[in-house]
Structures are given as C-alpha cells and as structure tokens.
C-alpha cells in the first residue's frame, strides 16, 4: 500500500484529490494538508511514500515545501502539482529534490501513474512541462540583466541595486528599461512575472523581511 500525503491550499481541489485517490487500489491517503507547516507535520506523523505538493501553499512556495518534506522524510517521493506550465518552478523543484511533476488538468490516470512511478523512485514529468522547460532555454537576458531583474524581484530600489552591483543609478534604470523592452513588459513587476513564467528568473527570492515581494 502506497501512503500518500496531499498538500493543497484550495479546499475543493484538495477534497477532489482525496476522493480520487481513495478509490484507487494500492493507494491510501494518510492526510490532506492545507499549508506547508501542516504538510511537514503530516509527513513527520505518517512517514508517507509519496507527497503531492501544490506550488502555491499559503505559507511557503512549492520549492520550499519540497525541501521541507525531504528534510522530514528523506525516503518520501515528492510530486509537484502545478497549475501552469512554468519551467522556472519546474527547475527549482528539481533542484529541491522533487521526482514527479503534473499539471492540475492532468487526467486521473496520468496522476495515479505518476504516483506509482515516484513511489518506485522513478522520475515522472508531464510532457507539457518538459516542452516548456526546453523552450525556457532560449533566454534573451544577459547575465547582468538577470542580476538587475533578480534584485528588482527581491524588492530592491534603483539606488540599492546600484550599490549592490557597483553601478550608477542611471545605468540601473537603463538595464531595467532594456529588460522591459526585451520581455515586452510595461512595468518592472510584469517583467519579473514574465521572466519567472519562462524560467529565466528563479522563484522564492526573499527581501530582508522574509517576504516574497513580487511573487504572483
């Protein structure tokens, strides 16, 4: 019997997953959590074989939840459930140790198949996510432009970015304008969002207060 723990912020979707997996032979849902903290507690208590983790838990990004699960229960296989084809999240989750990736609109058959494969220690990635990851390789930003945009994503002001990167404020503004032009973004926030969606900028950048300033 494969023990499964689910972490999903939306009650309706979470309940749907529980109902779906409850009818599958060989699978048992040990607990359904609505936050990262509850997920960690559930993993500590049940020691599941597989954890289904949503990418937008209310108290932590999906990649942090993946790492938290594996710190708690190393033998647990983590499946990330994404609601959009965002290769940046995929890459971050891979780096965090996740084995499986499915989209919310995946078929029940595909989801169950991924759970079984991850329980055996295999990697299982939705083909649409894999294609998005390949497309993300075509990054139009230079390393310096990515540095500036990453600082913007962390909530830094133009003056702070200039100090961090030893540039003038005018140069920083020019970099920001160039990035927005390359990405077709009207604002800095939109530029960050576009870059993250394409995997050109990682998720989970914190400012000094521990917040995630420009996350979705």
Secondary structure, DSSP 8 states (H G I E B T S, - for coil): -EEEEEE-S-HHHHHHHHHHHHTSTTEEEEEEESSHHHHHHHHHHH--SEEEEESEETTEEHHHHHHHHHHH-TT-EEEEEESS--HHHHHHHHHHT--EEEETTS-HHHHHHHHHHHHTT--EE-HHHHHHHHHTT---S-HHHHHHHHHHHTT--HHHHHHHHT--HHHHHHHHHHHHHHHT-SSHHHHHHHHHHTTSS-S----TTS--TT--
